[in-house]
Amino acid sequence: MDRNRSVCVVDIRRGGKDRNRWFADVGLIFTAVNTNTPDPQGYDAGNRRHVERRGKARKQHERQLAEALKWLMGDARGRMLMWERLAEAGVFHSSMAPTPEGTAFREGRRAMGLRDLVEIMRLCPEHYTRMAAEAQARLSTTSSGEANDERDD
């Protein structure tokens, strides 16, 4: 097998800009792709040691993320931040919109919030209940504060 071969990719586009290349209204773009470029980390999916090493690195990264979330949820400011993220993601309300595209967009945002919520419930469910209680307390303080301001006027 010839190791010095390149592959030519043909792309048919209609006007516009593709990253740093401009092209005509209708035309062909020929891009040479070098298939001989080795993986910068030297990863070989057929090598058991490489696969095991990558698996260990992934598990270590997941542990670090879990510890970071526990650390964040261990502080009142972190719980407030996560509650705001969940609320902005639309986790606590419907994602229906007037158009299907709007609903799809909101569902995508909601899916990200649900992912965060699942991690919270998996790693530190006791902090979720505390976070919800603190959010309720902030809400009642804000609404009673606004009611008091209205009475003073």
C-alpha positions as CSV (number, residue, x, y, z in Angstrom):
1,M,0.0,0.0,0.0
2,D,1.3,3.4,-0.9
3,R,1.7,5.5,2.3
4,N,2.4,8.7,0.5
5,R,-1.0,9.1,-1.2
6,S,-3.4,11.9,-0.8
7,V,-7.1,12.0,-1.2
8,C,-8.8,14.7,-3.2
9,V,-12.1,15.8,-1.8
10,V,-14.6,17.5,-4.2
11,D,-17.1,19.9,-2.8
12,I,-19.9,21.4,-4.8
13,R,-21.2,24.7,-3.3
14,R,-23.4,27.6,-4.4
15,G,-21.8,30.9,-3.5
16,G,-20.6,32.1,-0.2
17,K,-17.6,31.6,2.0
18,D,-16.2,28.4,3.4
19,R,-13.9,29.3,6.3
20,N,-11.0,31.2,4.6
21,R,-11.9,30.3,1.0
22,W,-14.2,32.2,-1.3
23,F,-15.7,30.5,-4.3
24,A,-17.9,31.5,-7.3
25,D,-21.7,31.2,-7.5
26,V,-21.5,27.7,-8.8
27,G,-18.3,25.7,-8.8
28,L,-16.1,22.9,-7.7
29,I,-13.6,23.1,-4.9
30,F,-10.8,20.7,-4.9
31,T,-9.1,20.2,-1.5
32,A,-6.2,17.9,-1.0
33,V,-6.4,15.9,2.2
34,N,-3.3,14.3,3.5
35,T,-4.2,10.9,4.9
36,N,-0.7,10.2,6.2
37,T,-0.9,12.6,9.1
38,P,-0.4,10.5,12.3
39,D,-2.6,11.2,15.4
40,P,-0.7,13.8,17.4
41,Q,-1.0,11.7,20.5
42,G,-0.1,8.5,18.7
43,Y,-3.4,6.8,19.5
44,D,-4.1,3.4,17.8
45,A,-7.6,2.0,18.5
46,G,-6.2,-1.5,17.7
47,N,-3.7,-1.3,20.5
48,R,-5.1,-2.5,23.8
49,R,-2.7,-0.4,25.9
50,H,-3.7,2.8,24.0
51,V,-7.4,2.0,24.6
52,E,-6.9,1.3,28.3
53,R,-4.8,4.5,28.7
54,R,-7.5,6.6,27.0
55,G,-10.2,4.9,29.2
56,K,-8.2,5.7,32.4
57,A,-7.8,9.3,31.3
58,R,-11.5,9.6,30.6
59,K,-12.5,8.1,34.0
60,Q,-10.0,10.4,35.7
61,H,-11.6,13.4,33.9
62,E,-15.1,12.3,34.9
63,R,-14.0,12.0,38.6
64,Q,-12.5,15.5,38.4
65,L,-15.8,16.9,37.0
66,A,-17.8,15.1,39.7
67,E,-15.6,16.5,42.4
68,A,-15.9,20.0,40.9
69,L,-19.7,19.8,40.9
70,K,-19.7,18.6,44.5
71,W,-17.4,21.4,45.5
72,L,-19.7,23.9,43.7
73,M,-22.8,22.6,45.3
74,G,-21.2,22.6,48.7
75,D,-21.3,26.4,48.8
76,A,-24.4,28.7,48.8
77,R,-23.1,30.8,46.0
78,G,-22.5,27.7,43.8
79,R,-26.0,26.4,44.6
80,M,-27.4,29.8,43.6
81,L,-25.5,29.7,40.3
82,M,-26.7,26.2,39.5
83,W,-30.3,27.1,40.3
84,E,-30.1,30.1,38.0
85,R,-28.6,27.9,35.2
86,L,-31.3,25.3,35.7
87,A,-34.0,28.0,35.6
88,E,-32.6,29.7,32.5
89,A,-32.4,26.3,30.8
90,G,-36.1,26.0,31.3
91,V,-35.9,22.8,33.4
92,F,-38.8,23.9,35.6
93,H,-41.3,24.9,32.8
94,S,-42.6,23.8,29.5
95,S,-40.6,24.3,26.4
96,M,-43.5,24.8,24.0
97,A,-43.2,27.8,21.6
98,P,-45.3,29.2,18.8
99,T,-43.1,27.6,16.2
100,P,-41.6,24.1,15.9
101,E,-38.2,25.6,15.6
102,G,-38.6,27.6,18.8
103,T,-39.7,24.5,20.6
104,A,-36.8,22.6,19.3
105,F,-34.4,25.3,20.4
106,R,-35.9,25.4,23.9
107,E,-35.8,21.6,24.1
108,G,-32.1,21.7,23.3
109,R,-31.5,24.2,26.0
110,R,-33.7,22.3,28.4
111,A,-31.7,19.1,27.6
112,M,-28.5,20.7,28.8
113,G,-30.2,21.8,32.0
114,L,-31.6,18.4,32.6
115,R,-28.1,16.9,32.1
116,D,-26.9,19.2,34.9
117,L,-29.9,18.3,37.1
118,V,-29.2,14.6,36.6
119,E,-25.6,15.0,37.6
120,I,-26.7,17.0,40.7
121,M,-29.2,14.3,41.7
122,R,-26.6,11.5,41.0
123,L,-23.7,13.1,42.9
124,C,-25.3,15.2,45.7
125,P,-29.1,14.9,46.0
126,E,-29.0,16.4,49.5
127,H,-27.6,19.7,48.0
128,Y,-30.5,19.8,45.5
129,T,-33.1,20.0,48.3
130,R,-31.1,22.6,50.0
131,M,-30.6,24.6,46.8
132,A,-34.4,24.5,46.1
133,A,-35.2,25.7,49.7
134,E,-32.6,28.5,49.3
135,A,-34.2,29.6,46.0
136,Q,-37.6,29.5,47.6
137,A,-36.4,31.7,50.4
138,R,-34.8,34.2,48.0
139,L,-38.1,34.3,46.0
140,S,-40.2,34.9,49.1
141,T,-37.7,37.5,50.4
142,T,-37.8,39.3,47.1
143,S,-41.6,39.3,46.7
144,S,-42.1,40.4,50.3
145,G,-39.5,43.1,49.9
146,E,-41.3,44.4,46.8
147,A,-44.6,44.3,48.6
148,N,-43.1,46.4,51.4
149,D,-41.6,48.9,49.0
150,E,-45.1,49.3,47.4
151,R,-46.7,50.0,50.8
152,D,-44.1,52.7,51.6
153,D,-44.9,54.8,48.5
